[in-house]
Amino acid sequence: MSAQLATSRGTWTEQVSQPARLLAAAPTTLALALALALALALALALEDAAALPLAGITAPQALSRAAVTDGDNALITGAAGAVGGIAVRLARRTGATVDALVARLEHLDAARELGAKDVWHIRADLPRRTCTAVLDTAGIDTCPALAPGGRYISISDPPAPTSDSKQAALAQARKWSALRS
């Protein structure tokens, strides 16, 4: 599934054709065995279980692109979700201080248990210009929290435009595309 909210484009499909360079072979390690065991325990079809490793691949790739290291103050949105939760743990292992933004009050403790130092659920409460790296997994505008010279990585589509105007939607999509490059 691909949904681009800002442009109203997207698709649902059961099969896709991709260049081989975009694909990864299924691991033959313990991680695959654990994922398959989890899938069986949850009575998931193998087609559904195939998505299990996605978060485990996406989180380290995003942190690598953001170059999160010891001494960084990293903000991770969606920290109680699959990718965000893994990213919190991995970022902590680099020595970075990790802060988190979650969608619900009931997720605050979960993000702390994963290793986040400070956790918010209201975007407006985030400290401004303090984060040397931001990993957005939820499509939330956290740019005001980014320190000058900081790194911003988003794995999410931009938030839905607040205006019904197609011009406003296209302008917002361009803004987000520029931030991602």
C-alpha positions as CSV (number, residue, x, y, z in Angstrom):
1,M,0.0,0.0,0.0
2,S,1.2,3.5,-0.8
3,A,-0.8,6.5,0.3
4,Q,0.4,10.0,-0.3
5,L,-2.0,12.1,1.7
6,A,-0.8,15.5,0.5
7,T,-1.3,14.7,-3.2
8,S,-4.2,12.3,-2.9
9,R,-2.2,9.6,-4.8
10,G,-1.7,6.1,-3.8
11,T,-2.5,2.5,-4.5
12,W,-3.4,-0.8,-3.0
13,T,-1.9,-4.0,-4.5
14,E,-1.2,-7.6,-3.7
15,Q,1.8,-7.8,-6.0
16,V,4.4,-5.3,-7.2
17,S,7.3,-5.5,-9.5
18,Q,10.5,-3.9,-8.1
19,P,14.1,-3.7,-9.4
20,A,16.2,-6.3,-7.6
21,R,18.4,-3.6,-6.1
22,L,15.4,-2.5,-3.9
23,L,14.9,-6.0,-2.5
24,A,16.6,-7.9,0.3
25,A,16.8,-11.6,0.7
26,A,15.1,-13.2,3.7
27,P,17.6,-13.6,6.4
28,T,18.7,-17.2,7.3
29,T,19.4,-16.2,10.9
30,L,17.7,-16.6,14.3
31,A,15.8,-13.4,13.6
32,L,13.9,-15.1,10.8
33,A,13.2,-18.2,12.9
34,L,11.8,-16.0,15.7
35,A,9.7,-14.0,13.2
36,L,8.2,-17.1,11.8
37,A,7.6,-18.6,15.3
38,L,5.9,-15.3,16.2
39,A,3.8,-15.5,13.1
40,L,2.7,-19.0,13.8
41,A,1.9,-18.1,17.4
42,L,-0.2,-15.2,16.2
43,A,-1.8,-17.4,13.5
44,L,-0.6,-15.1,10.8
45,A,-0.6,-16.1,7.2
46,L,2.9,-16.3,5.8
47,E,2.0,-13.3,3.5
48,D,1.2,-11.2,6.6
49,A,4.3,-12.5,8.4
50,A,6.5,-11.3,5.6
51,A,6.0,-7.8,6.9
52,L,7.4,-8.5,10.4
53,P,11.0,-7.7,9.6
54,L,10.2,-4.4,7.9
55,A,10.4,-2.4,11.2
56,G,13.6,-4.1,12.1
57,I,15.2,-3.1,8.8
58,T,13.7,0.4,8.6
59,A,14.7,1.6,12.0
60,P,18.5,1.0,11.7
61,Q,18.5,2.3,8.1
62,A,16.8,5.6,9.1
63,L,19.2,6.0,12.1
64,S,22.1,5.4,9.9
65,R,20.9,8.0,7.4
66,A,20.5,10.4,10.3
67,A,24.0,9.6,11.4
68,V,22.9,9.3,15.1
69,T,25.9,8.8,17.3
70,D,27.1,9.3,20.9
71,G,26.4,12.9,22.0
72,D,23.4,13.4,19.8
73,N,20.1,14.5,21.2
74,A,17.7,12.5,19.0
75,L,13.9,12.9,18.8
76,I,11.9,10.0,17.6
77,T,8.2,10.4,16.8
78,G,5.9,7.4,17.0
79,A,8.2,5.9,19.6
80,A,5.6,3.5,20.8
81,G,5.1,2.0,17.3
82,A,7.1,-0.7,15.6
83,V,9.7,1.3,13.8
84,G,9.8,4.1,16.5
85,G,10.2,1.6,19.3
86,I,13.1,-0.2,17.7
87,A,14.7,3.2,16.8
88,V,14.5,4.3,20.4
89,R,16.4,1.3,21.6
90,L,19.0,1.4,18.8
91,A,19.6,5.1,19.2
92,R,20.2,4.6,22.9
93,R,22.8,1.9,22.1
94,T,24.8,4.5,20.1
95,G,25.1,6.7,23.2
96,A,22.6,9.3,22.0
97,T,20.1,10.9,24.4
98,V,16.7,9.9,23.0
99,D,13.5,11.9,23.4
100,A,10.2,10.7,22.1
101,L,6.9,12.0,20.9
102,V,3.9,9.6,21.2
103,A,0.3,9.9,20.0
104,R,-1.4,8.9,23.3
105,L,-1.0,9.5,27.0
106,E,-1.1,5.8,27.6
107,H,2.1,5.4,25.4
108,L,4.2,7.7,27.6
109,D,5.4,4.9,29.9
110,A,6.0,2.5,27.0
111,A,8.4,5.0,25.3
112,R,10.2,5.5,28.6
113,E,10.6,1.7,29.1
114,L,12.2,1.5,25.7
115,G,14.8,4.0,26.8
116,A,13.5,7.5,25.9
117,K,14.6,10.1,28.4
118,D,11.9,12.7,27.9
119,V,8.6,11.8,26.4
120,W,5.8,14.1,25.1
121,H,2.4,13.5,23.6
122,I,1.7,17.1,22.6
123,R,3.9,18.4,19.7
124,A,3.6,22.0,20.9
125,D,5.3,21.0,24.2
126,L,8.5,19.9,22.5
127,P,11.6,22.0,23.2
128,R,12.6,24.2,20.3
129,R,15.9,23.9,18.4
130,T,17.4,21.3,20.7
131,C,17.5,18.1,18.7
132,T,20.5,17.3,16.6
133,A,18.6,14.4,14.9
134,V,14.9,13.8,14.3
135,L,13.5,10.6,13.1
136,D,9.8,11.0,12.1
137,T,7.9,7.8,11.9
138,A,4.4,9.4,12.2
139,G,4.2,12.2,9.7
140,I,4.3,14.9,12.3
141,D,6.0,18.3,11.7
142,T,8.7,18.4,14.3
143,C,11.0,20.8,12.5
144,P,10.8,23.4,15.2
145,A,12.5,21.0,17.6
146,L,15.5,20.6,15.2
147,A,18.7,22.3,16.2
148,P,20.5,24.4,13.6
149,G,22.5,22.0,11.4
150,G,20.5,19.1,12.7
151,R,19.5,16.1,10.6
152,Y,15.9,15.3,9.8
153,I,14.8,11.9,8.4
154,S,11.1,11.0,7.8
155,I,9.8,7.6,6.8
156,S,6.3,8.8,6.7
157,D,4.1,10.7,4.3
158,P,3.6,14.3,5.2
159,P,0.5,15.1,7.3
160,A,-2.8,15.7,5.5
161,P,-3.2,19.3,4.4
162,T,-5.5,21.4,6.5
163,S,-6.9,23.3,3.4
164,D,-9.2,21.9,0.8
165,S,-7.3,23.8,-1.8
166,K,-5.3,21.7,-4.2
167,Q,-2.7,24.4,-4.4
168,A,-2.1,24.3,-0.7
169,A,-1.8,20.5,-0.8
170,L,0.8,20.7,-3.5
171,A,2.8,23.5,-1.8
172,Q,2.8,21.4,1.4
173,A,4.0,18.3,-0.5
174,R,6.8,20.3,-2.1
175,K,7.9,21.7,1.3
176,W,8.1,18.2,2.8
177,S,9.9,16.8,-0.3
178,A,12.5,19.5,0.1
179,L,13.0,18.7,3.8
180,R,13.5,15.0,3.0
181,S,16.2,15.5,0.4
